[in-house]
Structures are given as C-alpha cells and as structure tokens.
C-alpha cells in the first residue's frame, strides 16, 4: 500500500496567482479554479468574469487588455489537457478534480447551477 500524503492550500494565494500576467494563460486559469472552487469542486463565474481576471494592463497606456474569448477557451482547454481541471470546465464554471482537491466553502453535494442547467454534474 502506498502512502498518499495530502496538504491544505490557501485559496486566496491561488486566486492572486490568477492575476499574474507573467504566468501562461492556462496556468492562470488553473490558479483561478484552485482559488475559487467550492466544496463541490466547481468554481462558477458570471459571463466575462474569467476573461476579466485574465486581463492585463498595458504598462504604457494603463489600458485594460482583456483576452479574446477564443484565447480564454484555448487556455481552459490546455488546463484540461494537462489534467489540472476537468473536462466540462468552461468560462462559466471551472471544475477541479476531486481525486486531487477537496474543501472550499459550501457543501460537497451542492449541485452546480451552471452544470445542472446544462444537464451535467
């Protein structure tokens, strides 16, 4: 039998990393998922909210540069492909894998409103 130790993480640290423009977009998506997931493993977002978190500020003009929808989708797909978040994740709900992550606010069995609306869970 092999030992599988575990440790806790502070979600605010992960959420802060999601805003770091030095990181690749897919890793910022992962950081956002790990920073915002609830006890059911789902991190729900309002429309455009993920893109807003992934935005950067132009250092010369101070203009907020929001990534295109396609780039957000690609970053989420890469995070899924790398195994950090689950298939079915989208800009409306990022889902962390229950075999690797647990805890968060709320109750583990609470249905995700976004996925329930789409007939998924």
N, CA, C and O atoms as CSV, one atom per row, in Angstrom:
chain,resi,resn,atom,element,x,y,z
A,1,UNK,N,N,0.842,-1.183,0.000
A,1,UNK,CA,C,0.000,0.000,0.000
A,1,UNK,C,C,0.888,1.247,0.000
A,1,UNK,O,O,1.778,1.383,0.840
A,2,UNK,N,N,0.646,2.130,-0.920
A,2,UNK,CA,C,1.481,3.329,-0.973
A,2,UNK,C,C,0.810,4.475,-0.230
A,2,UNK,O,O,-0.414,4.604,-0.231
A,3,UNK,N,N,1.607,5.278,0.383
A,3,UNK,CA,C,1.127,6.416,1.151
A,3,UNK,C,C,0.834,7.576,0.195
A,3,UNK,O,O,1.630,7.855,-0.702
A,4,UNK,N,N,-0.279,8.237,0.378
A,4,UNK,CA,C,-0.634,9.398,-0.440
A,4,UNK,C,C,-0.873,10.571,0.499
A,4,UNK,O,O,-2.019,10.878,0.829
A,5,UNK,N,N,0.215,11.240,0.940
A,5,UNK,CA,C,0.039,12.352,1.868
A,5,UNK,C,C,-0.706,13.515,1.197
A,5,UNK,O,O,-0.719,13.640,-0.028
A,6,UNK,N,N,-1.313,14.345,2.015
A,6,UNK,CA,C,-2.014,15.500,1.483
A,6,UNK,C,C,-1.647,16.730,2.292
A,6,UNK,O,O,-1.113,16.628,3.397
A,7,UNK,N,N,-1.938,17.882,1.733
A,7,UNK,CA,C,-1.690,19.156,2.404
A,7,UNK,C,C,-2.819,20.112,2.039
A,7,UNK,O,O,-3.529,19.896,1.057
A,8,UNK,N,N,-2.980,21.143,2.813
A,8,UNK,CA,C,-4.000,22.158,2.552
A,8,UNK,C,C,-3.381,23.275,1.707
A,8,UNK,O,O,-2.165,23.467,1.692
A,9,UNK,N,N,-4.237,23.991,1.019
A,9,UNK,CA,C,-3.772,25.193,0.338
A,9,UNK,C,C,-4.703,26.350,0.674
A,9,UNK,O,O,-5.882,26.146,0.962
A,10,UNK,N,N,-4.172,27.549,0.636
A,10,UNK,CA,C,-4.971,28.737,0.866
A,10,UNK,C,C,-5.459,29.246,-0.489
A,10,UNK,O,O,-4.668,29.523,-1.390
A,11,UNK,N,N,-6.763,29.358,-0.607
A,11,UNK,CA,C,-7.338,29.719,-1.900
A,11,UNK,C,C,-6.981,31.129,-2.343
A,11,UNK,O,O,-6.835,31.371,-3.541
A,12,UNK,N,N,-6.838,32.055,-1.422
A,12,UNK,CA,C,-6.512,33.428,-1.803
A,12,UNK,C,C,-5.159,33.510,-2.520
A,12,UNK,O,O,-4.985,34.319,-3.432
A,13,UNK,N,N,-4.214,32.680,-2.109
A,13,UNK,CA,C,-2.903,32.654,-2.773
A,13,UNK,C,C,-3.070,32.251,-4.234
A,13,UNK,O,O,-2.484,32.868,-5.124
A,14,UNK,N,N,-3.881,31.202,-4.482
A,14,UNK,CA,C,-4.122,30.759,-5.857
A,14,UNK,C,C,-4.873,31.821,-6.643
A,14,UNK,O,O,-4.559,32.085,-7.804
A,15,UNK,N,N,-5.861,32.424,-6.010
A,15,UNK,CA,C,-6.632,33.468,-6.698
A,15,UNK,C,C,-5.729,34.633,-7.095
A,15,UNK,O,O,-5.872,35.177,-8.190
A,16,UNK,N,N,-4.814,35.016,-6.231
A,16,UNK,CA,C,-3.870,36.093,-6.558
A,16,UNK,C,C,-2.971,35.708,-7.729
A,16,UNK,O,O,-2.658,36.549,-8.571
A,17,UNK,N,N,-2.556,34.442,-7.788
A,17,UNK,CA,C,-1.708,33.992,-8.900
A,17,UNK,C,C,-2.447,34.082,-10.238
A,17,UNK,O,O,-1.825,34.272,-11.283
A,18,UNK,N,N,-3.757,33.946,-10.201
A,18,UNK,CA,C,-4.543,34.034,-11.433
A,18,UNK,C,C,-4.388,35.401,-12.101
A,18,UNK,O,O,-4.562,35.527,-13.313
A,19,UNK,N,N,-4.066,36.408,-11.319
A,19,UNK,CA,C,-3.895,37.750,-11.867
A,19,UNK,C,C,-2.479,38.091,-12.282
A,19,UNK,O,O,-2.211,39.222,-12.689
A,20,UNK,N,N,-1.562,37.130,-12.187
A,20,UNK,CA,C,-0.155,37.397,-12.505
A,20,UNK,C,C,0.087,37.286,-14.012
A,20,UNK,O,O,0.082,36.177,-14.547
A,21,UNK,N,N,0.296,38.394,-14.699
A,21,UNK,CA,C,0.452,38.372,-16.155
A,21,UNK,C,C,1.736,37.690,-16.633
A,21,UNK,O,O,1.887,37.441,-17.829
A,22,UNK,N,N,2.655,37.388,-15.726
A,22,UNK,CA,C,3.888,36.699,-16.124
A,22,UNK,C,C,3.655,35.220,-16.385
A,22,UNK,O,O,4.444,34.577,-17.076
A,23,UNK,N,N,2.582,34.684,-15.840
A,23,UNK,CA,C,2.281,33.261,-15.994
A,23,UNK,C,C,1.551,33.003,-17.308
A,23,UNK,O,O,0.840,33.876,-17.806
A,24,UNK,N,N,1.725,31.804,-17.870
A,24,UNK,CA,C,0.961,31.468,-19.074
A,24,UNK,C,C,-0.538,31.456,-18.752
A,24,UNK,O,O,-0.940,31.163,-17.626
A,25,UNK,N,N,-1.343,31.775,-19.742
A,25,UNK,CA,C,-2.784,31.891,-19.542
A,25,UNK,C,C,-3.395,30.613,-18.975
A,25,UNK,O,O,-4.269,30.682,-18.112
A,26,UNK,N,N,-2.952,29.451,-19.444
A,26,UNK,CA,C,-3.535,28.196,-18.945
A,26,UNK,C,C,-3.264,28.021,-17.453
A,26,UNK,O,O,-4.118,27.503,-16.733
A,27,UNK,N,N,-2.089,28.443,-16.975
A,27,UNK,CA,C,-1.757,28.311,-15.562
A,27,UNK,C,C,-2.550,29.324,-14.730
A,27,UNK,O,O,-2.890,29.056,-13.577
A,28,UNK,N,N,-2.833,30.454,-15.302
A,28,UNK,CA,C,-3.675,31.437,-14.619
A,28,UNK,C,C,-5.097,30.909,-14.474
A,28,UNK,O,O,-5.757,31.167,-13.468
A,29,UNK,N,N,-5.574,30.162,-15.484
A,29,UNK,CA,C,-6.888,29.523,-15.400
A,29,UNK,C,C,-6.884,28.498,-14.265
A,29,UNK,O,O,-7.811,28.461,-13.456
A,30,UNK,N,N,-5.848,27.673,-14.206
A,30,UNK,CA,C,-5.719,26.684,-13.134
A,30,UNK,C,C,-5.724,27.393,-11.784
A,30,UNK,O,O,-6.433,26.979,-10.867
A,31,UNK,N,N,-4.949,28.439,-11.661
A,31,UNK,CA,C,-4.874,29.187,-10.407
A,31,UNK,C,C,-6.240,29.738,-10.027
A,31,UNK,O,O,-6.611,29.720,-8.854
A,32,UNK,N,N,-6.981,30.223,-10.998
A,32,UNK,CA,C,-8.316,30.741,-10.729
A,32,UNK,C,C,-9.246,29.632,-10.247
A,32,UNK,O,O,-10.017,29.824,-9.308
A,33,UNK,N,N,-9.169,28.477,-10.892
A,33,UNK,CA,C,-10.005,27.338,-10.484
A,33,UNK,C,C,-9.682,26.916,-9.049
A,33,UNK,O,O,-10.591,26.691,-8.249
A,34,UNK,N,N,-8.399,26.807,-8.725
A,34,UNK,CA,C,-7.992,26.369,-7.392
A,34,UNK,C,C,-8.258,27.461,-6.352
A,34,UNK,O,O,-8.438,27.166,-5.171
A,35,UNK,N,N,-8.282,28.693,-6.786
A,35,UNK,CA,C,-8.546,29.799,-5.872
A,35,UNK,C,C,-10.013,30.044,-5.601
A,35,UNK,O,O,-10.357,30.646,-4.583
A,36,UNK,N,N,-10.885,29.595,-6.482
A,36,UNK,CA,C,-12.306,29.912,-6.347
A,36,UNK,C,C,-13.218,28.702,-6.177
A,36,UNK,O,O,-14.417,28.872,-5.960
A,37,UNK,N,N,-12.676,27.470,-6.272
A,37,UNK,CA,C,-13.559,26.306,-6.210
A,37,UNK,C,C,-14.271,26.222,-4.867
A,37,UNK,O,O,-13.733,26.595,-3.824
A,38,UNK,N,N,-15.483,25.727,-4.928
A,38,UNK,CA,C,-16.277,25.498,-3.727
A,38,UNK,C,C,-16.108,24.039,-3.296
A,38,UNK,O,O,-15.377,23.288,-3.943
A,39,UNK,N,N,-16.760,23.637,-2.236
A,39,UNK,CA,C,-16.614,22.280,-1.708
A,39,UNK,C,C,-17.073,21.218,-2.700
A,39,UNK,O,O,-16.665,20.061,-2.603
A,40,UNK,N,N,-17.921,21.605,-3.659
A,40,UNK,CA,C,-18.378,20.650,-4.676
A,40,UNK,C,C,-17.391,20.540,-5.841
A,40,UNK,O,O,-17.641,19.800,-6.793
A,41,UNK,N,N,-16.270,21.271,-5.775
A,41,UNK,CA,C,-15.243,21.220,-6.816
A,41,UNK,C,C,-15.471,22.188,-7.956
A,41,UNK,O,O,-14.637,22.290,-8.856
A,42,UNK,N,N,-16.582,22.900,-7.936
A,42,UNK,CA,C,-16.928,23.812,-9.019
A,42,UNK,C,C,-16.623,25.257,-8.633
A,42,UNK,O,O,-16.844,25.674,-7.495
A,43,UNK,N,N,-16.117,26.002,-9.594
A,43,UNK,CA,C,-15.851,27.430,-9.418
A,43,UNK,C,C,-16.689,28.177,-10.457
A,43,UNK,O,O,-16.238,28.375,-11.585
A,44,UNK,N,N,-17.911,28.596,-10.085
A,44,UNK,CA,C,-18.795,29.263,-11.045
A,44,UNK,C,C,-18.427,30.734,-11.242
A,44,UNK,O,O,-17.925,31.394,-10.333
A,45,UNK,N,N,-18.690,31.227,-12.453
A,45,UNK,CA,C,-18.390,32.618,-12.793
A,45,UNK,C,C,-19.525,33.219,-13.610
A,45,UNK,O,O,-20.240,32.514,-14.322
A,46,UNK,N,N,-19.674,34.521,-13.495
A,46,UNK,CA,C,-20.615,35.248,-14.339
A,46,UNK,C,C,-20.009,35.383,-15.730
A,46,UNK,O,O,-18.797,35.240,-15.891
A,47,UNK,N,N,-20.838,35.659,-16.742
A,47,UNK,CA,C,-20.299,35.847,-18.095
A,47,UNK,C,C,-19.223,36.936,-18.121
A,47,UNK,O,O,-19.427,38.028,-17.592
A,48,UNK,N,N,-18.090,36.636,-18.732
A,48,UNK,CA,C,-16.999,37.592,-18.886
A,48,UNK,C,C,-16.084,37.728,-17.683
A,48,UNK,O,O,-15.048,38.388,-17.765
A,49,UNK,N,N,-16.449,37.117,-16.577
A,49,UNK,CA,C,-15.667,37.272,-15.347
A,49,UNK,C,C,-14.293,36.616,-15.443
A,49,UNK,O,O,-13.312,37.186,-14.967
A,50,UNK,N,N,-14.201,35.432,-16.047
A,50,UNK,CA,C,-12.901,34.763,-16.188
A,50,UNK,C,C,-11.981,35.612,-17.062
A,50,UNK,O,O,-10.816,35.817,-16.723
A,51,UNK,N,N,-12.498,36.101,-18.176
A,51,UNK,CA,C,-11.692,36.947,-19.065
A,51,UNK,C,C,-11.208,38.203,-18.339
A,51,UNK,O,O,-10.079,38.649,-18.542
A,52,UNK,N,N,-12.062,38.763,-17.501
A,52,UNK,CA,C,-11.671,39.955,-16.752
A,52,UNK,C,C,-10.517,39.656,-15.802
A,52,UNK,O,O,-9.578,40.446,-15.702
A,53,UNK,N,N,-10.577,38.530,-15.107
A,53,UNK,CA,C,-9.487,38.145,-14.199
A,53,UNK,C,C,-8.196,37.911,-14.979
A,53,UNK,O,O,-7.109,38.212,-14.487
A,54,UNK,N,N,-8.315,37.373,-16.196
A,54,UNK,CA,C,-7.135,37.072,-17.012
A,54,UNK,C,C,-6.622,38.284,-17.788
A,54,UNK,O,O,-5.654,38.176,-18.540
A,55,UNK,N,N,-7.258,39.419,-17.611
A,55,UNK,CA,C,-6.842,40.640,-18.306
A,55,UNK,C,C,-5.485,41.115,-17.809
A,55,UNK,O,O,-5.039,40.760,-16.717
A,56,UNK,N,N,-4.847,41.918,-18.631
A,56,UNK,CA,C,-3.582,42.541,-18.254
A,56,UNK,C,C,-3.716,44.048,-18.447
A,56,UNK,O,O,-4.640,44.519,-19.109
A,57,UNK,N,N,-2.805,44.780,-17.875
A,57,UNK,CA,C,-2.799,46.234,-18.014
A,57,UNK,C,C,-1.614,46.627,-18.873
A,57,UNK,O,O,-0.479,46.242,-18.592
A,58,UNK,N,N,-1.878,47.393,-19.921
A,58,UNK,CA,C,-0.796,47.900,-20.767
A,58,UNK,C,C,0.015,48.874,-19.927
A,58,UNK,O,O,-0.533,49.860,-19.433
A,59,UNK,N,N,1.329,48.617,-19.752
A,59,UNK,CA,C,2.138,49.471,-18.880
A,59,UNK,C,C,2.310,50.900,-19.398
A,59,UNK,O,O,2.557,51.816,-18.613
A,60,UNK,N,N,2.184,51.094,-20.700
A,60,UNK,CA,C,2.370,52.427,-21.264
A,60,UNK,C,C,1.110,53.280,-21.187
A,60,UNK,O,O,1.169,54.469,-20.872
A,61,UNK,N,N,-0.035,52.657,-21.479
A,61,UNK,CA,C,-1.279,53.426,-21.548
A,61,UNK,C,C,-2.179,53.240,-20.336
A,61,UNK,O,O,-3.075,54.049,-20.099
A,62,UNK,N,N,-1.945,52.167,-19.556
A,62,UNK,CA,C,-2.821,51.866,-18.431
A,62,UNK,C,C,-4.126,51.215,-18.876
A,62,UNK,O,O,-5.023,50.976,-18.068
A,63,UNK,N,N,-4.215,50.930,-20.184
A,63,UNK,CA,C,-5.430,50.317,-20.732
A,63,UNK,C,C,-5.539,48.855,-20.299
A,63,UNK,O,O,-4.550,48.122,-20.274
A,64,UNK,N,N,-6.758,48.452,-19.959
A,64,UNK,CA,C,-7.025,47.065,-19.609
A,64,UNK,C,C,-7.183,46.258,-20.889
A,64,UNK,O,O,-8.012,46.581,-21.740
A,65,UNK,N,N,-6.385,45.210,-21.019
A,65,UNK,CA,C,-6.433,44.366,-22.214
A,65,UNK,C,C,-7.037,43.026,-21.820
A,65,UNK,O,O,-6.419,42.230,-21.113
A,66,UNK,N,N,-8.255,42.795,-22.291
A,66,UNK,CA,C,-8.966,41.559,-21.980
A,66,UNK,C,C,-8.683,40.544,-23.078
A,66,UNK,O,O,-8.784,40.872,-24.260
A,67,UNK,N,N,-8.327,39.304,-22.703
A,67,UNK,CA,C,-8.050,38.310,-23.740
A,67,UNK,C,C,-9.312,37.989,-24.539
A,67,UNK,O,O,-10.427,38.041,-24.021
A,68,UNK,N,N,-9.107,37.662,-25.798
A,68,UNK,CA,C,-10.230,37.286,-26.660
A,68,UNK,C,C,-10.848,35.991,-26.143
A,68,UNK,O,O,-10.182,35.163,-25.523
A,69,UNK,N,N,-12.125,35.846,-26.414
A,69,UNK,CA,C,-12.880,34.675,-25.967
A,69,UNK,C,C,-12.210,33.377,-26.407
A,69,UNK,O,O,-12.166,32.406,-25.651
A,70,UNK,N,N,-11.684,33.364,-27.646
A,70,UNK,CA,C,-11.020,32.168,-28.164
A,70,UNK,C,C,-9.781,31.828,-27.348
A,70,UNK,O,O,-9.488,30.654,-27.120
A,71,UNK,N,N,-9.052,32.849,-26.909
A,71,UNK,CA,C,-7.844,32.608,-26.108
A,71,UNK,C,C,-8.178,32.087,-24.718
A,71,UNK,O,O,-7.448,31.263,-24.168
A,72,UNK,N,N,-9.277,32.564,-24.151
A,72,UNK,CA,C,-9.735,32.042,-22.867
A,72,UNK,C,C,-10.123,30.573,-23.042
A,72,UNK,O,O,-9.760,29.728,-22.224
A,73,UNK,N,N,-10.858,30.278,-24.108
A,73,UNK,CA,C,-11.270,28.899,-24.386
A,73,UNK,C,C,-10.043,27.996,-24.566
A,73,UNK,O,O,-10.010,26.887,-24.033
A,74,UNK,N,N,-9.044,28.460,-25.307
A,74,UNK,CA,C,-7.820,27.677,-25.519
A,74,UNK,C,C,-7.081,27.425,-24.200
A,74,UNK,O,O,-6.566,26.331,-23.967
A,75,UNK,N,N,-7.035,28.442,-23.347
A,75,UNK,CA,C,-6.351,28.308,-22.061
A,75,UNK,C,C,-7.072,27.287,-21.175
A,75,UNK,O,O,-6.428,26.488,-20.495
A,76,UNK,N,N,-8.393,27.314,-21.185
A,76,UNK,CA,C,-9.165,26.337,-20.414
A,76,UNK,C,C,-8.931,24.941,-20.974
A,76,UNK,O,O,-8.737,23.993,-20.212
A,77,UNK,N,N,-8.945,24.807,-22.285
A,77,UNK,CA,C,-8.709,23.508,-22.919
A,77,UNK,C,C,-7.319,22.975,-22.563
A,77,UNK,O,O,-7.166,21.787,-22.276
A,78,UNK,N,N,-6.310,23.844,-22.580
A,78,UNK,CA,C,-4.948,23.424,-22.217
A,78,UNK,C,C,-4.908,22.959,-20.762
A,78,UNK,O,O,-4.282,21.943,-20.457
A,79,UNK,N,N,-5.562,23.683,-19.870
A,79,UNK,CA,C,-5.588,23.297,-18.457
A,79,UNK,C,C,-6.260,21.935,-18.281
A,79,UNK,O,O,-5.850,21.139,-17.437
A,80,UNK,N,N,-7.298,21.672,-19.086
A,80,UNK,CA,C,-7.961,20.353,-19.070
A,80,UNK,C,C,-7.007,19.306,-19.633
A,80,UNK,O,O,-6.833,18.241,-19.041
A,81,UNK,N,N,-6.390,19.604,-20.772
A,81,UNK,CA,C,-5.469,18.653,-21.408
A,81,UNK,C,C,-4.301,18.287,-20.495
A,81,UNK,O,O,-3.828,17.150,-20.516
A,82,UNK,N,N,-3.839,19.237,-19.703
A,82,UNK,CA,C,-2.738,18.978,-18.769
A,82,UNK,C,C,-3.212,18.270,-17.500
A,82,UNK,O,O,-2.387,17.858,-16.685
A,83,UNK,N,N,-4.531,18.121,-17.319
A,83,UNK,CA,C,-5.079,17.390,-16.194
A,83,UNK,C,C,-5.272,18.178,-14.908
A,83,UNK,O,O,-5.536,17.591,-13.858
A,84,UNK,N,N,-5.144,19.501,-14.975
A,84,UNK,CA,C,-5.302,20.314,-13.770
A,84,UNK,C,C,-6.758,20.614,-13.447
A,84,UNK,O,O,-7.111,20.772,-12.278
A,85,UNK,N,N,-7.606,20.696,-14.466
A,85,UNK,CA,C,-9.043,20.863,-14.275
A,85,UNK,C,C,-9.746,19.834,-15.152
A,85,UNK,O,O,-9.132,19.228,-16.029
A,86,UNK,N,N,-11.029,19.645,-14.907
A,86,UNK,CA,C,-11.760,18.572,-15.568
A,86,UNK,C,C,-12.425,18.994,-16.872
A,86,UNK,O,O,-12.761,20.160,-17.080
A,87,UNK,N,N,-12.600,18.003,-17.741
A,87,UNK,CA,C,-13.375,18.182,-18.955
A,87,UNK,C,C,-14.767,18.637,-18.528
A,87,UNK,O,O,-15.285,18.172,-17.512
A,88,UNK,N,N,-15.363,19.519,-19.272
A,88,UNK,CA,C,-16.637,20.113,-18.883
A,88,UNK,C,C,-16.445,21.492,-18.281
A,88,UNK,O,O,-17.411,22.230,-18.087
A,89,UNK,N,N,-15.184,21.845,-17.981
A,89,UNK,CA,C,-14.889,23.192,-17.500
A,89,UNK,C,C,-15.108,24.182,-18.636
A,89,UNK,O,O,-14.890,23.866,-19.806
A,90,UNK,N,N,-15.538,25.369,-18.278
A,90,UNK,CA,C,-15.770,26.423,-19.261
A,90,UNK,C,C,-15.568,27.767,-18.577
A,90,UNK,O,O,-15.261,27.825,-17.386
A,91,UNK,N,N,-15.736,28.824,-19.316
A,91,UNK,CA,C,-15.580,30.148,-18.719
A,91,UNK,C,C,-16.717,30.462,-17.749
A,91,UNK,O,O,-16.659,31.470,-17.046
A,92,UNK,N,N,-17.731,29.634,-17.699
A,92,UNK,CA,C,-18.824,29.801,-16.738
A,92,UNK,C,C,-18.616,28.973,-15.479
A,92,UNK,O,O,-19.187,29.285,-14.434
A,93,UNK,N,N,-17.794,27.906,-15.564
A,93,UNK,CA,C,-17.524,27.080,-14.384
A,93,UNK,C,C,-16.271,26.249,-14.623
A,93,UNK,O,O,-16.218,25.431,-15.542
A,94,UNK,N,N,-15.268,26.467,-13.788
A,94,UNK,CA,C,-14.037,25.677,-13.821
A,94,UNK,C,C,-14.164,24.602,-12.754
A,94,UNK,O,O,-14.563,24.891,-11.626
A,95,UNK,N,N,-13.829,23.364,-13.099
A,95,UNK,CA,C,-14.029,22.243,-12.176
A,95,UNK,C,C,-12.689,21.596,-11.845
A,95,UNK,O,O,-11.959,21.157,-12.734
A,96,UNK,N,N,-12.375,21.545,-10.541
A,96,UNK,CA,C,-11.141,20.909,-10.104
A,96,UNK,C,C,-11.395,19.421,-9.877
A,96,UNK,O,O,-12.514,19.035,-9.539
A,97,UNK,N,N,-10.375,18.580,-10.057
A,97,UNK,CA,C,-10.563,17.136,-9.901
A,97,UNK,C,C,-10.683,16.730,-8.430
A,97,UNK,O,O,-9.848,17.105,-7.607
A,98,UNK,N,N,-11.723,15.963,-8.107
A,98,UNK,CA,C,-11.955,15.570,-6.713
A,98,UNK,C,C,-10.894,14.590,-6.205
A,98,UNK,O,O,-10.711,14.457,-4.995
A,99,UNK,N,N,-10.193,13.905,-7.114
A,99,UNK,CA,C,-9.136,12.998,-6.666
A,99,UNK,C,C,-7.889,13.756,-6.196
A,99,UNK,O,O,-6.999,13.179,-5.571
A,100,UNK,N,N,-7.842,15.050,-6.504
A,100,UNK,CA,C,-6.654,15.829,-6.165
A,100,UNK,C,C,-6.944,17.017,-5.251
A,100,UNK,O,O,-6.039,17.519,-4.584
A,101,UNK,N,N,-8.189,17.465,-5.216
A,101,UNK,CA,C,-8.533,18.678,-4.483
A,101,UNK,C,C,-9.827,18.448,-3.714
A,101,UNK,O,O,-10.774,17.864,-4.242
A,102,UNK,N,N,-9.866,18.906,-2.472
A,102,UNK,CA,C,-11.115,18.869,-1.718
A,102,UNK,C,C,-11.171,20.097,-0.832
A,102,UNK,O,O,-10.170,20.788,-0.646
A,103,UNK,N,N,-12.345,20.363,-0.288
A,103,UNK,CA,C,-12.522,21.510,0.585
A,103,UNK,C,C,-13.052,22.706,-0.180
A,103,UNK,O,O,-13.357,22.622,-1.370
A,104,UNK,N,N,-13.154,23.798,0.513
A,104,UNK,CA,C,-13.727,25.006,-0.051
A,104,UNK,C,C,-15.037,25.320,0.646
A,104,UNK,O,O,-15.550,24.501,1.408
A,105,UNK,N,N,-15.576,26.485,0.394
A,105,UNK,CA,C,-16.828,26.899,1.010
A,105,UNK,C,C,-17.988,26.076,0.476
A,105,UNK,O,O,-17.918,25.529,-0.624
A,106,UNK,N,N,-19.037,25.993,1.248
A,106,UNK,CA,C,-20.230,25.284,0.820
A,106,UNK,C,C,-20.200,23.816,1.213
A,106,UNK,O,O,-19.372,23.377,2.012
A,107,UNK,N,N,-21.126,23.077,0.628
A,107,UNK,CA,C,-21.274,21.654,0.916
A,107,UNK,C,C,-20.841,20.847,-0.311
A,107,UNK,O,O,-21.137,21.240,-1.439
A,108,UNK,N,N,-20.143,19.725,-0.105
A,108,UNK,CA,C,-19.660,18.921,-1.234
A,108,UNK,C,C,-20.756,18.460,-2.195
A,108,UNK,O,O,-20.510,18.367,-3.398
A,109,UNK,N,N,-21.944,18.173,-1.699
A,109,UNK,CA,C,-23.003,17.644,-2.559
A,109,UNK,C,C,-23.869,18.691,-3.236
A,109,UNK,O,O,-24.820,18.341,-3.934
A,110,UNK,N,N,-23.563,19.961,-3.047
A,110,UNK,CA,C,-24.375,21.013,-3.642
A,110,UNK,C,C,-24.229,20.997,-5.166
A,110,UNK,O,O,-23.112,21.050,-5.680
A,111,UNK,N,N,-25.355,20.924,-5.893
A,111,UNK,CA,C,-25.264,20.924,-7.361
A,111,UNK,C,C,-24.737,22.262,-7.893
A,111,UNK,O,O,-25.005,23.322,-7.328
A,112,UNK,N,N,-24.007,22.187,-8.957
A,112,UNK,CA,C,-23.530,23.391,-9.646
A,112,UNK,C,C,-24.672,23.931,-10.505
A,112,UNK,O,O,-25.219,23.206,-11.336
A,113,UNK,N,N,-25.031,25.186,-10.311
A,113,UNK,CA,C,-26.143,25.762,-11.079
A,113,UNK,C,C,-25.861,25.757,-12.580
A,113,UNK,O,O,-26.760,25.488,-13.375
A,114,UNK,N,N,-24.638,26.047,-12.968
A,114,UNK,CA,C,-24.295,26.098,-14.393
A,114,UNK,C,C,-24.378,24.710,-15.033
A,114,UNK,O,O,-25.013,24.541,-16.074
A,115,UNK,N,N,-23.745,23.731,-14.417
A,115,UNK,CA,C,-23.736,22.381,-14.990
A,115,UNK,C,C,-25.109,21.726,-14.886
A,115,UNK,O,O,-25.495,20.968,-15.776
A,116,UNK,N,N,-25.857,22.004,-13.811
A,116,UNK,CA,C,-27.202,21.452,-13.690
A,116,UNK,C,C,-28.102,22.001,-14.803
A,116,UNK,O,O,-28.933,21.277,-15.353
A,117,UNK,N,N,-27.932,23.260,-15.121
A,117,UNK,CA,C,-28.719,23.890,-16.197
A,117,UNK,C,C,-28.421,23.229,-17.542
A,117,UNK,O,O,-29.297,23.141,-18.402
A,118,UNK,N,N,-27.201,22.771,-17.718
A,118,UNK,CA,C,-26.781,22.139,-18.966
A,118,UNK,C,C,-27.018,20.631,-18.951
A,118,UNK,O,O,-26.739,19.946,-19.936
A,119,UNK,N,N,-27.537,20.107,-17.822
A,119,UNK,CA,C,-27.795,18.671,-17.719
A,119,UNK,C,C,-26.564,17.868,-17.384
A,119,UNK,O,O,-26.525,16.663,-17.634
A,120,UNK,N,N,-25.539,18.518,-16.813
A,120,UNK,CA,C,-24.284,17.846,-16.445
A,120,UNK,C,C,-24.111,17.948,-14.937
A,120,UNK,O,O,-24.814,18.727,-14.292
A,121,UNK,N,N,-23.234,17.215,-14.387
A,121,UNK,CA,C,-22.794,17.328,-12.986
A,121,UNK,C,C,-21.564,16.581,-12.856
A,121,UNK,O,O,-20.990,16.521,-11.768
